[in-house]
Amino acid sequence: MTIFRLTNEPKAYVWGSLELIPALKRIDSNGQPQAEIWFGSHRLDPSEVDDHIGGNLLERIGELPYLVKLLAAAKPLSIQAHPSKQRAMEQFALGAPGYQDSNHKPELIVAVSEFKALCGFRPILEVAQDITSLANSNEIFSGWLQAFNNGGLKGATQWAFDASHTEVNQLAASKDVLGDDRARLIAELDLEFPNDNGLLVSVLMNQVTLQPGQALFLPAGNIHSYLSGLGVEVMAASDNVLRGGLTKKPIDLEELMQLLIFEPVMDPLVQTKMLSQGLEEYPVPVEDFSFYRVAPSSDCMLVDLALNGSAILVCVAGEITLSNSLDELIQLAPGEAAFMRAANFFSITGSGTGYLAMG
């Protein structure tokens, strides 16, 4: 067999949604958060292979260079970033905290529902305007303005991480000078994470709302936090995460500041490339994976597609049939996934929507 159906248990992280994944799969909620389902061969949680042989994907095919996840957030994830490959190799060799392996972790997240996130630093003029407004309304933020004027985004970020609980609480009290959307975000974050310096850092970050099919690419050093929604995520096969706020997990501000790229991200959305009817690529500047949206229908069958390596397909709507030149096939419903090894050519038919990772 070269096509396997993949299964895995949802991870019950506290930020996970009770309903989004069950609703996608058309099953009842079990009353527990269902935050992520991993599809791949990562050693920390390899998918199970659902066939007559069984076992997990790591045992069956070895390590893949990428990992695919269904991600369902009801509450914000931590403010975080991921290392470059060189940094990961160096720090993992030293046994540094936060480094689970020696790989980098560039990520792409595609929205399945409306999906909200913080991604990258805002344009300089926007940051200057908001910190100035805060300083004019409350003298306690004059030090933040000075740190920004002297040290740019890096100086402003360091000040935000080092600020006292009093300064964090004053942001919640002064939020209305930042405009409705930003004020609403700070109020929501304050409810979940009172006294957390991540509230201040969020002022420096792009606030993004994705509609289904839109995507963000998160390279090494990109500061980000997912806020809410259902998405399909693909990444290099790594679990290296350095956190700085909006979490009860350990944080490492010194290492995080070493990783961050202190440059504005002017347009964080990925511009897709239409390859053919029903086949759309999300171009990314990494070699670990390529990623596609597939939308077969009665009028659009994706046939005789070349596969040189391996692929994981996740269905998010309708019904999709994956087949190959060896006459193997698997039908997928929403929330289901399949793995396929190189088999000369493959086809995707049916009527639905899925996301395809290849590498």
C-alpha positions in Angstrom: 0.0 0.0 0.0 1.1 3.5 -0.7 -2.0 5.4 0.5 -2.8 5.2 4.2 -5.7 6.7 6.2 -4.3 8.6 9.2 -5.9 9.0 12.6 -4.8 10.6 15.9 -6.3 11.8 19.2 -7.0 15.5 19.7 -4.8 17.3 22.1 -6.7 18.8 25.1 -4.7 22.0 25.5 -6.6 24.5 27.6 -6.8 27.0 24.7 -8.6 24.5 22.5 -12.2 24.8 21.3 -14.9 22.5 22.6 -16.8 22.6 19.3 -14.8 23.5 16.2 -13.2 20.1 15.5 -16.3 18.1 16.5 -18.5 20.4 14.3 -16.1 19.9 11.4 -16.3 16.1 11.8 -20.0 16.2 12.4 -19.7 14.5 15.8 -20.8 15.4 19.3 -18.4 17.2 21.5 -16.9 15.2 24.4 -16.9 18.2 26.6 -13.1 18.6 26.5 -11.0 21.1 24.6 -9.9 19.7 21.2 -7.0 22.0 20.3 -4.9 20.1 17.7 -4.9 16.9 15.7 -1.4 16.0 14.4 -1.1 14.3 11.0 2.5 13.2 10.3 5.4 11.2 11.7 6.7 13.6 14.3 8.3 11.5 17.1 6.4 13.3 19.8 3.0 12.2 18.4 3.0 10.2 15.2 -0.3 9.5 13.5 -1.7 6.0 13.6 -2.1 4.2 10.3 -5.6 2.8 9.8 -5.1 -0.3 7.6 -4.8 -4.0 8.1 -1.1 -3.7 9.2 -1.6 -0.8 11.7 1.2 0.8 13.7 2.1 4.5 13.5 3.4 6.5 10.5 6.9 6.9 12.0 7.3 3.2 12.2 5.9 2.6 8.8 7.8 5.3 6.7 10.3 7.1 9.0 10.5 10.8 9.6 8.8 13.3 7.3 10.3 16.8 6.8 6.9 18.4 7.6 3.9 18.1 10.0 0.3 18.9 9.3 -2.2 19.9 12.1 -5.8 20.7 12.5 -5.8 23.6 14.9 -8.9 24.9 16.8 -8.4 27.8 19.2 -11.1 29.2 21.5 -8.6 31.2 23.5 -5.3 32.9 22.6 -2.1 30.9 22.2 1.1 32.2 23.7 3.1 35.0 22.1 5.9 33.1 20.6 8.5 32.7 17.9 10.5 29.8 16.4 14.3 29.6 15.7 16.2 29.5 12.5 17.8 26.1 11.7 21.3 27.3 12.7 20.0 28.5 16.0 18.0 25.3 16.7 21.1 23.2 16.0 23.3 25.2 18.3 20.8 25.4 21.2 19.6 21.8 21.0 23.2 20.6 21.1 23.5 22.6 24.4 20.3 21.2 25.8 18.8 24.7 26.0 15.2 25.0 27.4 12.5 25.3 24.7 14.5 23.3 22.2 13.0 19.8 21.6 15.0 19.1 18.4 17.6 20.6 16.1 15.2 21.8 13.3 13.7 25.1 12.4 9.9 25.5 12.4 8.5 27.8 9.6 4.7 27.6 9.6 1.8 28.3 7.3 -1.7 28.5 8.8 -4.8 28.5 6.4 -8.1 29.5 7.8 -11.0 27.0 7.7 -13.3 29.2 9.7 -12.8 32.9 10.4 -9.4 32.9 12.1 -7.9 35.7 14.2 -4.2 36.1 15.0 -1.4 38.5 15.9 1.3 38.2 13.3 4.6 40.2 13.1 5.4 43.7 14.1 3.2 46.5 12.8 4.4 49.4 10.6 6.6 51.8 12.4 4.3 54.8 12.0 1.3 52.8 13.5 3.4 51.8 16.5 4.6 55.3 17.0 1.1 56.7 16.8 -0.3 54.3 19.4 2.6 54.6 21.9 2.5 58.3 21.6 -1.3 58.3 22.2 -0.8 56.2 25.3 2.0 58.4 26.6 -0.1 61.5 26.1 -3.1 60.0 27.9 -1.1 58.5 30.8 2.4 59.6 31.9 3.2 56.0 33.0 3.8 55.2 29.3 6.4 58.0 28.7 9.2 55.4 29.3 7.7 53.2 26.6 7.8 56.1 24.2 11.3 56.9 25.1 12.3 53.2 24.7 10.7 53.2 21.2 12.3 56.5 20.2 15.8 55.3 21.3 15.6 51.6 20.3 12.8 51.2 17.7 10.8 48.0 17.8 13.4 46.2 19.8 13.5 48.8 22.4 9.7 49.0 22.6 9.5 45.2 22.9 12.1 44.9 25.6 10.2 47.7 27.6 6.9 45.8 27.2 8.4 42.5 28.4 10.1 44.2 31.4 7.1 46.4 32.4 5.6 46.1 35.8 2.1 44.8 36.6 1.1 48.5 37.3 2.0 49.4 33.7 0.2 46.4 32.3 -2.9 47.3 34.3 -2.8 50.9 33.2 -2.8 49.7 29.5 -6.1 47.9 30.2 -7.4 51.2 31.7 -6.1 53.4 28.9 -7.0 51.1 25.9 -9.7 53.3 24.4 -7.1 55.7 23.0 -6.0 52.9 20.6 -9.3 52.6 18.7 -12.2 50.1 18.9 -10.5 47.0 17.4 -7.3 47.2 19.5 -9.2 48.2 22.6 -11.5 45.2 22.2 -8.6 42.9 21.8 -6.8 44.2 24.9 -10.0 43.8 26.9 -10.3 40.2 25.8 -6.7 39.4 26.5 -7.0 41.0 29.9 -9.9 38.7 30.8 -7.8 35.6 30.0 -4.4 36.8 31.1 -4.6 39.6 33.7 -1.2 41.2 34.6 0.4 39.5 31.6 3.0 41.6 29.8 1.7 40.1 26.5 -1.0 42.7 26.6 1.6 45.4 26.1 3.5 43.4 23.4 0.2 42.9 21.5 0.1 46.7 20.9 3.2 46.2 18.7 1.8 43.4 16.6 -0.4 43.2 13.5 -4.0 42.2 14.3 -5.2 40.0 11.5 -8.6 38.4 10.7 -8.4 35.6 8.0 -11.4 34.4 6.0 -11.6 30.8 5.0 -8.8 30.0 2.5 -6.6 32.9 3.5 -3.2 32.1 5.0 -0.3 33.5 7.1 3.3 32.4 6.7 5.4 32.6 9.9 9.1 32.3 9.2 11.9 32.0 11.8 11.9 35.0 14.1 8.3 36.1 13.4 6.5 37.1 16.6 2.9 35.7 16.6 -0.1 34.5 18.6 -3.2 32.7 17.3 -6.3 34.1 18.9 -9.3 32.1 17.8 -10.7 29.9 14.9 -10.2 26.7 13.0 -7.3 26.3 10.6 -5.0 23.8 8.9 -1.4 24.3 9.7 1.7 22.9 8.0 5.2 23.3 9.4 8.7 21.9 9.3 8.8 18.8 11.6 9.8 20.5 14.8 8.4 21.4 18.2 10.7 24.3 19.0 8.8 27.1 20.6 10.1 30.1 22.6 7.3 31.9 24.5 7.1 35.4 25.9 3.5 36.0 27.2 -0.2 35.1 27.2 0.6 31.7 28.7 1.1 29.9 32.0 3.8 27.8 30.4 7.5 28.6 30.9 8.7 31.7 29.1 12.3 32.6 28.0 12.5 36.3 27.3 16.2 36.4 26.8 16.2 33.7 24.2 13.0 35.0 22.5 14.6 38.4 22.2 17.6 36.7 20.5 15.3 35.1 17.9 12.9 37.9 17.0 13.3 39.8 13.8 12.6 43.5 14.7 11.3 44.6 11.3 7.7 45.5 10.4 5.6 42.9 8.5 3.7 45.1 6.1 1.4 42.5 4.6 1.4 39.2 6.5 -1.1 37.4 4.2 0.2 34.8 1.7 -0.7 35.6 -1.9 -1.9 32.4 -3.5 -1.1 31.2 -7.0 -3.8 29.5 -9.1 -2.2 26.5 -10.9 -5.4 25.2 -12.5 -9.1 25.1 -11.8 -9.5 23.6 -8.4 -5.8 23.7 -7.5 -4.2 26.6 -5.7 -0.7 26.9 -4.3 0.4 28.8 -1.2 4.0 29.7 -2.2 6.5 29.7 0.7 10.2 30.3 0.7 11.2 27.0 2.4 12.2 23.5 1.1 10.5 21.5 3.9 7.1 21.5 2.3 4.8 22.9 -0.4 1.1 23.5 0.3 -2.0 23.5 -1.9 -5.8 24.1 -1.7 -7.7 21.4 -3.6 -11.3 21.8 -4.6 -12.5 19.0 -6.8 -16.1 19.0 -8.1 -18.2 17.3 -10.7 -16.8 19.8 -13.2 -13.3 19.7 -12.0 -11.3 16.5 -11.4 -7.6 16.8 -10.5 -6.0 13.9 -12.3 -2.5 12.7 -13.1 -0.8 15.0 -10.6 2.9 14.2 -10.2 4.2 13.1 -6.8 8.0 12.8 -6.3 8.0 12.5 -2.5 5.2 12.2 -0.1 1.9 14.0 0.7 -0.7 14.4 3.4 -4.2 15.5 2.4 -6.7 16.8 5.0 -10.4 17.2 4.0 -12.2 20.2 5.4 -15.5 20.2 3.4 -17.6 17.8 1.3 -16.1 14.5 0.3 -12.8 13.9 -1.4 -11.4 10.7 -3.0 -7.6 10.3 -3.2 -6.3 7.7 -5.7 -3.1 6.8 -7.4 -1.7 5.1 -10.5 -1.6 1.8 -8.5 -5.5 1.8 -8.3 -5.4 2.5 -4.6 -8.0 4.9 -3.2 -9.3 6.4 0.0 -12.4 8.5 0.5 -12.1 11.3 3.1 -14.8 13.2 5.0 -14.2 16.5 6.8 -11.6 16.2 9.5 -10.1 13.1 8.0 -6.6 12.8 6.5 -4.5 10.4 4.3 -0.9 9.9 3.6 0.5 9.0 0.2 4.0 7.9 -0.9 5.4 8.5 -4.4 3.4 6.5 -6.9 4.1 8.2 -10.2 0.8 10.0 -10.4 -2.3 10.6 -8.2 -5.8 12.1 -8.6 -8.2 14.0 -6.3 -11.8 13.7 -7.2 -15.2 14.1 -5.5 -16.9 17.4 -4.4 -15.2 19.2 -1.5 -12.2 21.1 -0.2 -9.0 19.9 1.2 -5.4 21.0 1.9 -2.5 19.1 0.6 1.1 19.2 2.0 3.9 17.7 -0.1 7.6 17.3 0.6 
